[in-house]
Amino acid sequence: MKKLLIALVAGMLMIVPAMAMDTISDADLDGISGQAGVRVVFGGTSGQTISFTSLAWGDTDGFNAADGAGYLRVQSAAGESINITVEIPDGAKLTLDVAHLAAAEVINGTTIASGEDVVKVGLPDQNVTVDMPSMLVIGLGDSAAAIDGTLGTLTLENLSIGVTQASALYIYAD
């Protein structure tokens, strides 16, 4: 009996607030917009490393169908690894902004027409480091696995990689 009484009282209490609610139409919501942008902040350093000992580019049919495969290969002379590391530092921000363009805009040399909906993804700061042997051997071969003849060597010193402009990705329907 007590359970029935509690259920009845709880049911009566829920009805009163429900009667105070008003329905909202789409027209009422047309003037409401969300936040201008969203920021995703990275906590702690996030990093990815790509490591390889050689890089080969090949053409499986040569100049024509009668030719065999040919490959251009770059590798270290002693088999050391080449490491490329990309790190996003602690506190770096990724931003997301959405806009409906009132007028045409030129973004990085591309004109986006007025009336387009655009998503701008602001990329976070990144630190890129490259650790590699002081000398690489460039050669040709008939397979991706070996060099048959050496073309020469490549030496890179004080290699620096940087982004020269604010990094952002713009997404829109073309």
Residue, then its C-alpha position, 0 to 999 in steps of 0.5 A: m500500500k505504501k508503494l502505491l501511495i508513493a507512486l501516486v504522489a510521485g506521478m502527481l508531482m510530475i504532472v504539475p511541471a509538465m503543464a508549465m512547458d510551452t512547445i517551441s516551433d522551428a520559427d522560435l529556434d531560427g534566431i538561436s545559434g550555438q557557440a561561435g567556435v569550439r576549442v579542443v585543448f590537448g592535455g599532455t604532449s601527444g606524439q607520433t613517430i614514423s620510423f623506416t630504414s629505406l624508401a622505394w618508389g617503383d613502376t611495376d611495368g617499366f616503360n611499357a608492358a615488355d619492360g620489367a619493374g624498376y625501382l628508385r630506392v633511398q636508404s642509409a649506408a649502414g641500415e640506420s633508421i630514419n625517424i620522423t616525429v610529430e608532437i602536439p605540445d601540452g596546451a595546444k588548441l584545435t579550433l572548429d568554426v562554422a560559418h555561412l559566408a555572406a560574401a565571397e571570400v578568398i582563402n589561401g588563393t581559393t575563392i569560396a562563393s557567397g552563401e556557402d557553409v564552411v567549416k574551418v578546422g584550426l590545427p594545433d601547434q606541432n613540433v616536427t623533428v627528423d632524425m636520420p643518418s648523415m648520408l643516404v644512398i640513392g640507387l636503382g634496382d629491379s625490386a623494392a628490396a635491393i639496390d643493383g646500382t648506386l646513383g649517388t649519395l644524399t647528405l642532409e644537414n640541419l634539416s628544418i621543417g616549418v609551417t609558414q602560415a597559420s595552419a587551418l583546414y577549410i571544408y565546404a561543398d564545391 
